[in-house]
């Protein structure tokens, strides 16, 4: 079982990975739109759908954690 510091380190790493991914998306979106093939567009749609699903699941986990922490601190 991971200890609290490992959990926090993983959240820090997730934030960093997401920040880099956002930067790359912003820097490359216009070039992708200009050069993407129909196959590329299909992959794009699949990947975005998968990423959105994961983001929704992460939001659910964060909400559960925040709720549990709130209950813990109010006792």
ROVOSE-940665 format. One line per 5 residues: number of its first residue (from 1); their letters; for each residue x, y, z of N, C-alpha, C. Coordinates in pm, whole numbers, padded with zeros to 5 digits. Each point is the difference from the previous one (the first is absolute). Layout:
NUM = A = X/Y/Z/X/Y/Z/X/Y/Z | ... .
END
This chain:
1 = XXXXX = 00084/-00119/00000/-00084/00119/00000/00088/00125/00000 | -00031/00094/-00086/00079/00122/-00012/-00023/00090/00121 | 00108/00063/00044/-00017/00093/00111/-00043/00137/-00053 | -00029/00090/00090/-00053/00131/-00039/00094/00077/-00091 | 00131/-00006/00028/00096/00075/-00082/00005/-00054/-00143 .
6 = XXXXX = -00007/-00133/-00015/-00002/-00057/-00135/-00125/00046/-00075 | -00113/00003/00070/-00124/00045/-00061/00013/00145/-00047 | 00056/00084/00085/00020/00141/-00036/00099/00014/-00115 | 00106/-00080/-00001/00096/00002/-00110/-00067/-00038/-00131 | -00088/-00100/00005/-00072/-00041/-00121/-00092/00112/-00049 .
11 = XXXXX = -00066/00071/00090/-00084/00113/-00040/00085/00111/-00062 | 00116/00025/00058/00091/00101/-00054/00045/-00038/-00141 | 00034/-00128/-00019/00042/-00048/-00132/-00115/00008/-00100 | -00121/-00033/00043/-00117/00010/-00088/-00021/00144/-00044 | 00012/00094/00093/-00014/00142/-00033/00103/00042/-00104 .
16 = XXXXX = 00123/-00048/00016/00107/00037/-00092/-00026/-00059/-00140 | -00039/-00126/-00005/-00029/-00065/-00128/-00116/00071/-00070 | -00103/00034/00075/-00115/00068/-00059/00039/00139/-00050 | 00085/00068/00074/00046/00133/-00041/00078/-00007/-00131 | 00088/-00098/-00012/00079/-00017/-00122/-00092/-00038/-00117 .
21 = XXXXX = -00095/-00090/00026/-00093/-00041/-00106/-00082/00119/-00049 | -00046/00085/00091/-00075/00119/-00038/00085/00093/-00085 | 00124/00020/00041/00091/00086/-00075/00020/-00053/-00142 | 00022/-00130/-00012/00020/-00061/-00133/-00126/00013/-00086 | -00115/-00021/00061/-00126/00012/-00076/-00017/00142/-00051 .
26 = XXXXX = 00027/00097/00085/-00016/00139/-00040/00099/00039/-00110 | 00123/-00051/00010/00103/00036/-00098/-00020/-00068/-00135 | -00066/-00115/-00002/-00005/-00080/-00122/-00139/-00013/-00062 | -00102/00057/00060/-00136/-00022/-00050/-00020/00054/-00141 | 00050/00119/-00030/-00022/00057/-00133/00069/-00082/-00109 .
31 = XXXXX = 00121/-00046/00029/00072/-00084/-00096/-00073/-00132/-00020 | -00055/-00057/00107/-00075/-00125/-00011/-00123/00020/-00087 | -00073/00107/00025/-00121/00028/-00078/00035/00013/-00148 | 00109/00065/-00028/00043/00024/-00138/00042/-00129/-00070 | 00068/-00091/00072/00065/-00114/-00065/-00065/-00136/00027 .
36 = XXXXX = -00098/-00007/00087/-00056/-00130/00041/-00073/-00069/-00115 | 00021/-00129/-00011/-00074/-00082/-00096/-00131/-00045/00066 | -00085/-00062/-00079/-00125/-00053/00056/00030/-00105/00106 | 00100/-00080/-00022/00041/-00100/00100/00046/00068/00129 | 00077/00106/-00014/00046/00077/00117/-00120/00056/00078 .
41 = XXXXX = -00099/00049/-00074/-00119/00057/00065/-00077/-00107/00078 | -00007/-00119/-00057/-00066/-00110/00071/00073/-00037/00129 | 00133/-00004/-00008/00079/-00027/00120/-00017/00111/00102 | -00001/00123/-00048/-00020/00115/00088/-00130/-00015/00079 | -00109/-00033/-00070/-00130/-00014/00066/00002/-00111/00104 .
46 = XXXXX = 00063/-00112/-00031/00008/-00110/00096/00082/00040/00123 | 00116/00059/-00024/00086/00040/00112/-00067/00104/00088 | -00065/00098/-00061/-00068/00104/00079/-00112/-00062/00084 | -00074/-00092/-00058/-00106/-00068/00075/00058/-00075/00119 | 00109/-00071/-00021/00063/-00075/00109/00054/00093/00108 .
51 = XXXXX = 00061/00110/-00042/00056/00097/00095/-00113/00064/00081 | -00111/00035/-00066/-00113/00059/00072/-00057/-00098/00103 | -00007/-00128/-00036/-00049/-00101/00094/00091/-00007/00122 | 00130/-00003/-00025/00096/-00004/00110/-00009/00127/00086 | -00016/00114/-00064/-00011/00127/00074/-00124/-00001/00089 .
56 = XXXXX = -00111/-00054/-00050/-00122/-00010/00080/00021/-00094/00118 | 00070/-00110/-00023/00028/-00093/00109/00091/00064/00104 | 00101/00077/-00045/00088/00070/00094/-00079/00102/00081 | -00090/00073/-00065/-00082/00097/00071/-00082/-00068/00108 | -00054/-00118/-00033/-00075/-00077/00099/00088/-00040/00118 .
61 = XXXXX = 00121/-00043/-00028/00093/-00037/00108/00035/00121/00085 | 00026/00114/-00064/00032/00121/00076/-00117/00041/00088 | -00121/-00009/-00051/-00119/00035/00079/-00014/-00093/00119 | 00021/-00130/-00023/-00008/-00096/00110/00105/00030/00106 | 00122/00028/-00043/00107/00034/00094/-00034/00126/00079 .
66 = XXXXX = -00044/00103/-00071/-00033/00125/00069/-00112/-00020/00100 | -00100/-00076/-00036/-00111/-00029/00090/00049/-00076/00123 | 00083/-00101/-00022/00052/-00081/00110/00090/00082/00092 | 00082/00086/-00060/00086/00087/00080/-00084/00098/00081 | -00105/00054/-00062/-00089/00090/00073/-00065/-00068/00119 .
71 = XXXXX = -00043/-00124/-00017/-00059/-00075/00110/00105/-00025/00109 | 00122/-00030/-00041/00107/-00029/00097/00033/00124/00082 | 00009/00116/-00066/00039/00122/00071/-00114/00057/00085 | -00125/-00040/-00029/-00110/00053/00080/-00026/-00082/00124 | 00067/-00113/00013/-00018/-00085/00120/00094/00038/00110 .
END
